[in-house]
Amino acid sequence: MLPYTRHFSIVLVFLAGTIGCQTNNKMDHPYTNRLINESSPYLLQHAHNPVDWYPWGEEAIEKARQEGKLMLISIGYSSCHWCHVMEHESFEDTTVAAFMNEHFVNIKVDREERPDIDDVYMSACQLSSGGNCGWPLNSFALPDGKPVWAGTYFPKKKWMEVLEYFRKTNAEERDKLEAYGARLVEGVRDHGIDSITADQHLAFTEEEIHLLAKQFKERVDPKMGGRRGAPKFPMPSNWEYLMHYAFRYDDQEATDLLLVTLDKMMMGGIYDQLEGGFSRYSTDANWLVPHFEKMLYDNGQLVSLYAKAYAWTGKKEYLDVVNQTIDFVETHWRDKSGGFYSSFDADSEGEEGKYYVWTQEELDALIDEGVDRDMYYAYNDIRPNGNWEDKMNILQRHRSPQEIADKYGITVEQFHERIDNINARLLKKRKPRIAPGLDDKILTAWNSLMLQGLVDAYQATGDEKYLKLAKENAGFIVREMLKENHRLDRNFKHGKSTINGFLDDYAITIQAFISLYQATFEIAWLNHAKDLTEHVLAHFDGDASGFFYFTSDLDPPLIARRIDVSDNVISSPNSIMARNLYLLGELLYQEAYTDRAMLMFNRVWPRIKSDGQPAFYANWCQLMLSIAKPPYEVAIVGKDYKSLMTEMQKTYQPDAVYLGGADEGNLPLLEHKLSDGETLIYVCQNKSCKRPTSLVQEAMALMTE
């Protein structure tokens, strides 16, 4: 590590620096740079900086080569609050910009469009800065792309010191930078798979399954749900794993921890109590104070989570979350093309959360004095001096409806009716406020997460409007994002897409198409899933570890072709691909797919076991549950297949995979299952079927024998 890494103490904004931003609304623009030709809202927000920004590409790299300058690669995204604080303090300052333009080649990157670039330079930051990394991410790199150091937000004075240090070091000690860059890039190439072994023997026991669940449960807050402490992220894949485990093993402790998490999230300020939709995360331990930005990828996954929880528990409040969140997404983020936009910022009029919060005086003017006001204030924890800062109140469901209804001598139904009427009044008052900024780019991976949520909502409710939305979104992906030779594009805006898809785009789309097939028995979706899988095997494969690279071999190479296996807010695309291959192996009777899924799990299992942190491998743990108990293959064949399929899929069955149709089609598992004049359900496991039945309840009973 170079000695200069200790000179710059960086504010850690990895978690806190994910707040909203505002677009540049100036009528006159004395400066315009090359970003003006980009489609990314984040890049366009910087198009009138005096900094001579380049988009990532050969033009900037060649300029750095010819002039012998370091590249300054500044990475962020449109809802990143601290990105725009730094923009206003430094990148809009003509003195700072002049220095940057003279001594560096300056490149702006939208991390949501180019997660591959972000991943490389974030890894370099973690290696060179001791983990003090977040966004904005500012990386200094040699003209060949090798990073020499990276940090995050800097106030203007400190930023000028950093710039001067690298100007001087590049001019006087270039050999030091070259040597350190060579060492750092080796670390970046190794980062992410350093502890993966070549063990190919599956060796986990039932006891180890329970040990992982025990380790997971120990880190859950039993009172407020989520991970202990603050901040709290929803982490949907964590709770899908816990739900699957609790269902499989009838574990009451796991069930209780799951339900308290779901309850507290939907009751807290992280959930928009008036209009639906979840914010990115909570800054406190009680889910009250969010960073107010709303992201499509969170909301798509949380629709899935609450839909499955509703299917299992029948709890109406979970269904309300599903309905309200989908309505929010459809109302605010649905493009006429059928795609969904990316996010809302946190800020309005330069203030975080201003669109969402209330003073008590504002509420007093909207709610008549008396019982209704008293109930509403008790329910939402409304205080004269606010429950947040600056006398502002964040709406949250602070007490149970039953508790308040009993106190005021009314029924729960009457209570909900009164609260709903007040909420409608508040929402009408809120709508004329200046809304948060919209990031209207459309990303394939994030759309497929929302597509998955819509499919799960349809299966849990049987509501045809959700299936219609799902099919329209899937049609958008096929029509606009799917190209020749089953290649996907990543981004779409104003009828154009410009970036080749990454592994997450493929993995999540395959996952959603497999689910859409199971919800409809329309074979086209399964065929698309298979074709996309073959593209992944052809263009993302090749590493000896058995995992897939994040970038395709069709893309110009970066300094490192990275592999990641850890599940995060969005699960690792490798874990998603492993589960896809396992499911496709079942549905298509393709042992090669199943074998590849098993190989991938076998390779990651030693790390899961040694780390003792199953929350970081939650999606892999779901695959482990499927391996431990192979899924039931539920075939429904005959003219009345749809009504039986719909009824059966309204129940939570994480250990079932569905296939069928009006006839046998061409899937091997459906062969010889059509019976004249009746519709039958076959419950099979390991390709061995039990007696067929025409009754859903009998079929479900066969899955418990």
N, C-alpha and C positions, 0 to 999 in steps of 0.2 A: 504494500500500500504506500502510495506517495505521501511524503510528510505533509503536503498541503491539505490533506483530508481533515486534519484535526483543527484547521484554522477557521472553519466555517460551521458554526453551530446552527443547525437548521430547525425551524419550527416543524414539528411532526404534523403533517396534515393528511396522512394516508386515510384517516377516518374522517377528520373534521373538514377536509378540503373538498367536499363533494356537494357544495351548495350551489344555488342557482346564479344565473348571470343575466345581464341585460344586453340587448343589441345596441349598436351605435345608431342613434336616431338623428345625428347631426344632418342638417340639410346641405351643408357645404363641406366638401372633403378636400382639404389642401393636399392630402397625400393619398395615393392609391398604389398598392403593390400587386404582385402576381396572384395573390389569393383571390382577387376579384373574379377570376375565371373558374373558381372552384364551386362545388355544390354544397359542401358541408357547412351548416350554419355556424359551427365553431370557427372554421377558417374564414368565412365571410365576415365574422365579427372583428377579425383582425386585418381586413383588407384595406382599411384606411389608416392603419398605424404608420408613423414615419419610419418604422423599421422596415427594411427592404426584405420582407418575408418571401421565401420560396415555398411552394408545396414540396413534399418529398418526391424526388425524382432525379433523373440523370442530369438535368440541367444544373441543379444545385451542386450535385456531387462533382461534376466536371469543373465547375467554377472553383470549387475548393481545391481540386487537383492542380489546376492551372495557376492559381494564385498562392498556393501553399498555405492556405488559411485553415484554421480549425472550423469545423461545422458546429454550430450551436443548434441543437435539435430540441425544440420546445414543444412539449406534448401536453394536451389537455382535452377538455370536452365541454360542451355548451352549458351544462348545468353545474360546472365547477366554479364555486364562488371565488376561491383564492386564485384561480387562473386569471380572473378578471380584476381582482385587486391588483395583481402584479401587472396586468396590462395597463391599468389606469396609472399606477405609480411609475412604471418604468417604460413600457413599450409605447406609450403615448407621449412620453417625454422626449423632446427633440434632441436634447443633449445626450441622453442615454442612447437613443436610436442612432445618432451620428457615430458614436463610439462603436456600437455593435456593427453598423454597416461598414465601417472602415476596416475593422480587424477580424470579422467573422463572416461566414456564410450562414445566414439565419434561416432555419427551416421550421415551419409550423406543421404539426401533425394532430389530427383528430383521432384520439385513441379508440373511439368507438368504431370508426371506419377502418383503422389500421391497428388492430390489437397485436399484430405480429411485431410491428415496430415498437410499440409500447412495451411489449413483453421483453424484448431484447434489452432496451435501455433501462427499463425498470430493474431488470436483473443486474445490470451493470451498476445501477445506483445502490442496490442492496449490498453488493459486494464491495463497493468503493466508499460508501458513506455510512457503514455500520447500521443499515436498516432505516435511517432517517429519510424515508422516501414517500412520495405522494404526488399529487398533482396540484399545480403545474409541475411537470417533470422537465428539468432543464439539463440536458446532457451535452458535454463537450466531446467531440469525436474527431479523429483524424479523417483526412479526405477519403480513405478507403472504408470509412464507417466504423472503425474500431473505437469504442468509447475509451476515454481516459479519465472521466469522472462525471458524476451526475448528482444533482441535488434537487431540491424542490423550491418552495416559495422563498424569495428573499426580498426584504424591504429595499428601496432604491439605493440607499447608501451602501449596504452590504453587497448588493448586486454589482455596483460599480467596482467594488474591491475584488469581487470574484472575476469579473471581466478583465480587469487589469492584471490580475495574477496570471490568467491563462494567456493573455496577449504577451506578457513578458516571458512566461515559460516557453511558449511556442517560438518566440524570437531567439531566445538565448539557450534553451535546453531542449531542443526538439528531440534529441536522441532519448532523453528521459521519458518524454511522452510516448515515443515509439515503443520503447521497451515495456513501459507499463501497460500500454494499450494491448500489446501482444499477450501479456500475462492475463490481463483482465478478460480478454475475449475468450481465452481458454476456460476461465471460470464460468463465463456466460454459457458457453457450449455445454458444459457439464451440469449447469444448474437445472434442477428439476428432475433428473433421473439418476442422481449420484448414488443413491442407495438401492436402486433396483437390482435385484440379483437375477441370475440365470436359472434359478431353481424351477423345474417344470413339474414337480410332483405336488399334486393337490393334497394337502395335509392339514385340514382344519377339522376340529371336532365340534360336537354339539356344545361341549363345555366352553369352547372358545367363542362360539356365537353368543352365548350368554355372558361371557366375560366382557366382550365388546359392548354389549348393551348395558352392562353394569357400569363400565367406564363412561359411557355416554350419559347415562342417567345421573351419575355423580356430579356432572358439570352443569346440570340444569337447575335453574332457580325454582325451587318448589312452590314459592309464593307467587311470583310474578311471571314465571315461565321464561323461556329463552335461556341463553347462556347466563350464568351468574355474572353480576356486576354490570358495568356500563362501558361503552355503549352497547346497545342491543340491536342486532341485525335479524331480520325475519328468517333467513337461511332456510327456504322451503324444503330443500332436499333432506335436511336434517330431520324434519318432522314427518316427511313421507316415509323415511326409513323407520323412525320410531313407531309410526302408525302400523306399518307392515309387521314389525316385530311384535308389537302389542297384540295385533290381531292373530298372528300366527301362533303365539305361545300363550295367549290369554293372560297377559301380564298386566295386573291392575296398576302397579306403580308406573309402568310405562304409559298406560292409558291416562292416568291422572296427570302426569307431567305433560303429555301431549295436549290434553284438553285445557289445562290451565294456560298453556302457551297460546293456544288458539283463542281462548276467551280474552286474555289480557291484551293480545295484539289488536283484536277487533274493537275492544272497548277503549283503547288508548288513543292519544293524540296522533300516533303514527298512522291511524286510519282516519280518513276524512269522514266525519260523522254526518255531514250534510249531503255529500255527493258520491261518496264511495271512492275507492282507490287508496293504496298504501303509499306512504312516503318511504324514502330510501332506508332510513334507520332511525332509531331513537338515541338521543345523546345521553339520556339518563337510564336508570335501572328500572323505571316503572312504565316505559313505553309512552310517556307523556309528551316530551319535547322532541319532535322530529327535526332532522334536516328536511325541509319541506319539499324538496324536489320529488317528483313522481317519475318513475322509470317504467317503461313497458315491460322490461324483463322481470322486474319484481312482481308486477301485477299479473302477468300471465301465469307465472308459477304459483302465486298465491290463490288465483282462481282455481287452479288444479288442486291445490292442497285443501282448500275449504270445500270444494265439490266432493272430494273423496271423503272428507270428514263428515259431510252431510249424508253421503250415501251410507256410511257406517253407523252414525249415531242418530240420524233423523232430526237433528237439532235445527229448528227453524232459523235461529240466528246465523248459522253458517250458510244456509241458503240465501238469507238476506245479503250477506257479504258477497256471495257469488253474483246474485242478480244486480246488486248496486254497482259492483266494480265493473262488470261487463258493460253495464249501461254507461258508466263514466268513460270507459275506453271507446265504446262505439260513438258516443256523442262528441268527444273531444279529439280523438286520435285516429279516427278512421278516414283514410283518404278515399277519394272517389274511385281509385283504382282497385280497392279492396284490401290494400295494405294498411298497416298501422304505423303511426308516427312513433318517435323514440321517447320523448320525455317532456315534462314541464319543469321549468326552473323553480328554484325556491323563492327567488326575490321578486317583489313587485315594487315599482317606484323606488328601487334601490334599497329596500328593506326586506330582510328575510322573513317570510311567513306573513307578510302584511295582508295578503289576500284572504288568509284563513282565520285570523284571530280577531277577538272582540274585547272591547272594554265593557265593564258592567253598565256604564251609562248608555252605550249603544244598545245593549240588550234590554235595558229598562224601557227604552223608547219603543221597542218592538213587542214586548211581552207585557200584557196588562198585569198590574199589581194584583196579587191574590194567590190562590192555591196553585194555579198553573205555573206562575213564575217561581214560586217556592219549590215546587217539584222539579222544575227544569234546572234551577240553580243547584239543588241538592244532587240531581242526577249527573250533571256535567261539571260539578266542582267549580262553579262560578264564584269568584271572590271580588270584593270591592277593589282590592289592590292587585288583582290578577293572580292567576296560578302560574304565570310565566314572568317575563321581564316587562318593564315599562307599563305596568298595570294592565297587561294584556292577558286574556284568557284563551286557552286552547280547549276546544270542546273535547270532552272525553266522557265515557260512561263510567261514573265514579262509584255508583252503587247499583245493586241489582234492582230490576223493575219490581220484583215481588216485594222487596223491602220497602220501597217508597210507596207502592200501591197499598200495602197494608197500613202504613203510617197514615195515609190520607183516606182510608176507608173506601177505596175503589178497586175494581178488578184490574188485573194485569192488562186485559184487552183495552179497557178504558184508558189506562195509563199510556199505553203505546199509541192510542189514537190521539191523545192530547200532545204527546211528545212529537209525533209525526207532523201534526198541524203546525207546531211551533217551528220545527226544522224546515218545513216548506216555506214558512214566512222568512226565516233567516236566509235560506238559499236564494230566495227572490231578491232580498236586499243585497246579498253578496255578489250576485252576478254582474251588476253594473260596475263593480270595482275593476281597476286595471288588473288584468289577468297576468299570471306568470308567463314568461317567454316560452314559446313552443319550439322544440327541435323537431322539424318536420322531415328529417331524413328517415328513410324506411330501410331497416336492416333485416336480412333474411333470418339470421339466428333468432333475433328477438321476436320477429313475427311468428316464427315457428313455435316459440314458447307460448305466445298468445293463442296460436292455433291449437296447441295441446290443451291449454286451459279451456277453450271453447268445446273441444271434444269431450273433455272430462265433465264439463258442466252439462252437456247434452246427455251423456251416459247416466249421470246422477239424477237428472230431472226428467228426461224424455222430452224436453222442450224443443220443438222443431226450429224455433228461431235461432237457437244456438248452433244447431247443425247447419242451418242456412249460412250464418256468419262464418262458420268454420270452412264450409265448402267454398265460399266466395274468397276467403283468405288463401286457402290452398290453391284455388284457381289462379289467384294473383301470382303466387310463387311459381306455378308451372308456366303461366303465360309470360311473365316479365323477368323472372330470375333464372329460370332453367334454360340453358343454352344447348348448343350442339354437343353431342357426345356426353350428355348427362352432366354437364358442368354447370355449377351455380355461380351467379354473381352475388356479391355481398350487399351492395347498396343500391338505392333507387330514389330518385327525386326528379320531379318534372319530366317524367318519361324516359330518364336516362339512368343507366347503371355503368359504373366505371371501374369497379374493383373486383378482381377474382375472389371467389369465396374461400373461406378458411375452414379448418376442420370443424369448428363449432357450427358453422352454417350447414354443413352436410349432416353432422351427427344429430342435431336437433330437428332438422327437417325430416330426416329418415325416421326418427322417433315419432314425430307427429303424424307422418304418413302411415306408419304401422298402426298407430292408434285410430286414425281415421278409417282405415280398412276395417278394423275390429268393430267400429261403431256403425258401419254401413254395409259391410261385406261387398263393397265395390272393389273389384280386383285391380283396377287401374292404380289405386293408391299403393297397394302392395307391390305392384310392378315398378312404380316410381321408386319406392324404397329400395328395392333390389338393385335397380339400375344405378342409383346414387351410391349404394354400398360398393358396387363393382368399381365405380369411379374412384372412391376412396381407396380401395385396395390397389388400384392402378397408379394413383398419383400422390398418395400421402404415406404409403407404406415404404419399407426398405430398411428400417432400423433393426439391428440385431436383437433389441430388447423385446420385440413383438408389439410395441406400441406404434401409434401413428404420429407423424409430424404434424405440427399445427399448420404449416404452409404446404401448398401443392408444389410438385416439381415443375409445374407450368409457370411459376412465378420467378421473376428475377431474384436471385438469392440475396439474403441479408448476410451479416457476418456470422450468424448462427441459425441453424435450422432446429427449432426448439421442440421439445416434448414436455408435456405436463400431465401429471396424473392426479393431482390433488383436487378434490371437490371444494368449491368455494360458493359464493352467492349463486353463481351458475355452476352446475357440475362440470367437472373436467370433460372435454369432448372425448377423451379416451374412455372414461367410464361409461359415457352415454353410448359410444360406439360398441363397447363390449356388451352392453345390455341389448343393443340393437341386433348384434350378431347372434346373440343367444336366442332372442325372440324369432328372428328370421330363420334361424336353424330349425326351430320348432315348427313354424308355420309352413316353411317351404320344404321341410324334410331334407335340409342341407347340412350334412355332418361337418363339412369344412367350415361353415360359419360357426357352428357350436364349438368345434375344436379351437378355433381362433379365440372365441370368447373365453374359453377355459384357460388357454395359454396366457391371455392378458391378465386374467384374475390370478393365476398361479404366480405370475411375475410380480404382481403388486402386493400379494398377500404377505410376504415377509415384512414389507414396510408397514403395512397396516398393523400387523402384530407387534412389531418393535416400537412403533411410535406411541401406541396406547392412546391415540387421539382419534377415535372413530368419526367424530364430527367432520374431520377433514377428508374422510373417505366414505361419506354417507351413501353415495350412489353405488360405490363398489360394494358396500355392505348389503344393499338391496340385491345386487347380483349374487352375493354369497347366499342370501336366503333362498334365491331361486335354485342355486346349485344344490343346496342342502336338501331341498324338497322340490323336485321338478314340477313345473306348473301343470295344472289340469288343462288339457286340450278340449275345449268345449265346442263341439261342432253342432250347429243348428241348421238343418237342411229340410226344405219343403216350402210350399207356397206361403205359409203363415210365419216364415222365419222372422220377419221384422217385429211382430208383436211379442213373440217369445224372447227374442234378443233384447228388445227394449226393456221388458219386464225384468229379465235376469240381470242386465247390466246396471239397473238402478241400485243394486246391492253392491257393497264394497267387497270385491273378490280379487285381492292382489296376487293370488296364486293361480289365476285363471288366464288363459289366452283364448280368444274367440275367433272362430272362422265358420263359414257356411254360406248360405244363399238359397235361392229358389231351386237351384239344381246343384249338381256335384262340382261343376266347374272343372278346373284342371289342377287343383291342389291335391297332392297324393293323400293327405289325411282325410279328404272328403270322399274318396273312392268307395263305391258300393254302399253309400249311406243314404241314398235317396229311396224313399218308400212311397209307392203310389198312394195318393189320396190322404196322406197324413204328413204332418211336420214333426220331426223327431229331434230330440236333443241327445247327443252322445257325449258322455263324460269319459275322457280317456286320460291316461297318464303313461308316459314312456311308450306311446303308440298302442297301448293296450286299452280297449274300451270296455266299459261296464254296460249293463243292459240299457238300451235306449228307452226314453220316456218322452211323452208329449206334455208333461207337467213341469213347470219351472220349479216348484217346491221339491218335487222328487229329485230333479237334477241337482239342486243345491244340496239336498241331503246326501247324494252320492259323493259330494266333495268333502264330506265330514266323516265318511266311513273309515 
